[in-house]
Amino acid sequence: MDSINPNKKVKITDLPIYTSCCKNKRALTTKEEPANIIEPYVSDARKQIQSFIGPQFSESFKRFGEIMATSKAHTYDEQNAAARATFITSAAFVGYLLGRRGFFRRTFMAMIAAGAAAATCEPKMARDYAEVSLELAKRKISETYHEFGGIKDEPFCPYTPRIYD
């Protein structure tokens, strides 16, 4: 029933919950709006650069893709353990060189580079180690918190020694 004319009946298709079957309503348009102001300009520039560079370097890009696929297949092959070890060692050396000066900085950069190279060569093993180390870190943080800074029943006095079991 309509509020203006109480005797006029409303069709089921005119109800707002049945928008998919309505013939007289316009179809929903899925117009994607850009995420920010710069996106359309970057997209246009990328398309222009691709149309300019694409014909000239398409064979080079295709060959590069083939080389990367071949190197990835060789890296994940079990028989190429020496190549993986060489890659990880080389990455650690490059990290050591990029550390510039200072023992700790060089060591840290070498560890990060070697870890990234090892994760590239063995992604499943890296994920497993990351999960195990995350669980271990959670447990150790919880234990340390409860041991040193947890909720105490006695009032805090900095001069009384704590006795541990």
N, C-alpha and C positions, 0 to 999 in steps of 0.2 A: 504494500500500500504506500502511496505517496503522501507526503505531508501536505502538499498543496491540494491535491485532489484525492480524497480518501477512497473513492470508488475505483480509481485506476490501479490496475495491478502491474507489478514490476516483473519483467522477464528475468529468468534465471541468468541469462547471459549478460544482463546489465549489472548484476551484482559485482562488486570489485574483487571477489575471491575467484571468479572464473575468468581471468584475463586471457588464458590460453585459448579459449574457445570463442572469444568474442570476434565477430566479423566487422563490426562497425568501429572498433577501437584500432588505433594504429599499432603496428607491430613494434615491439621493443627493439630499439637500435642499440647495438653494442659498439659504441664509439669509444675507443680507448683514449683516455686523456693522458697527456705526457706527465711523467712523474715530477718534473720540475721545468723551469723556464728554458734551460739550456739543452734539454734532450732533443727537441726537433732540429736545432741547429747542428748539434753533433752528429745526429743521424744523417742529415743532408750532406754534411762534410764527409762523413765516412763513405757514403754512397758515391759521391763525386770522386773521392780518392780511389775507391775500388774500381770504378769504371775507367779511370785513367791508368792505374797500375795493373789491373787485372789482365788485359790482353798482352802487356809487355812481359810480365813476370809469371804468367800462369804455369808455364812449364817448370820454372824454378821452384814455385810453391808445390807443385805436384811431386817433383823429385825430392824436395825436402820432406814432404809427408811420407814418401816411401822409405827414405833413410831413417826417419824417426820410428816408423813401424818396425823396420828391420832391427834397429838397435834395441827397441823395447822387447822384441821377441828374443833376441840374444841375451838380454839382461835377465829375463825371467827364466831362461833355460837352466836346468840344474847342472849341465855340463860346463857352464861358464862361470864357475865359482871364482876362478882366478881373475876374470874380467871384473866381476863385482867387487872383489877385494881391492883390486887396483883402483877402481872408481871411488870407493869409499876412502881409501888412503889418499888418493889425489885430492879429494874434496877436503879432507882434514888438513892437508898441506896448504891448500889455497886458503882455508880459514885461518891457519896459523900465520900465513903471510899477510892476510888482510887485518889481522889483529894489531898490526903496526908495532907498538911498543908496550912493554909491561908484560910480565909473566902471566898474570891472571887473565888479562884481556886476550892474549894470544891463545891461552889454553881454552878459555871459554868459547872463542870464535872457532877454534879447531873442533871442539866438541859439538857445537851447533851444526857446523858444516858436515861433519862425519855422521851425525844423527840424521840430518836431512837426506844425505846420500844413501844411508842404510835404509831409511824409510821408503825411499824411491825404489830401491832394489828389492826389498822384502816388505811389501805393504801389509800382508796378513800378519807377519811376525811383529811388525811395528805396532799394529793395532792391538794385538794381544798383550805385548809388553806395556803399552800405554794403559790398557784397562787394568792390568795387574798393579802397575805402579800407582794408578789413581786410587784404587781400593786400599792399597797399603798406606798411601799418604793420608787418606781420610781416617783410617784407623789410628795411625800414629799421631795425627793432630788431635783427635778426640782423647787419646790416652794422655798426651802431654797437657792438654787443657785441664783434664780432670785431676792430673797429678800436681800441677803447679798453680793453676789459676781457677780451679773449679769452685763451686759454691762451698763455703766453709761454714761449719756450725759454730765454731768458736770465733770470738772477735779477733780481728787482725791486730797483731802486735809485731812490728818489724824486728824486735830484739829477741823474741823467743825462737829458739831453733826448732825446726820441724824434724820429727823422727820418722824415717821411712822404713817400711818392712822389707 
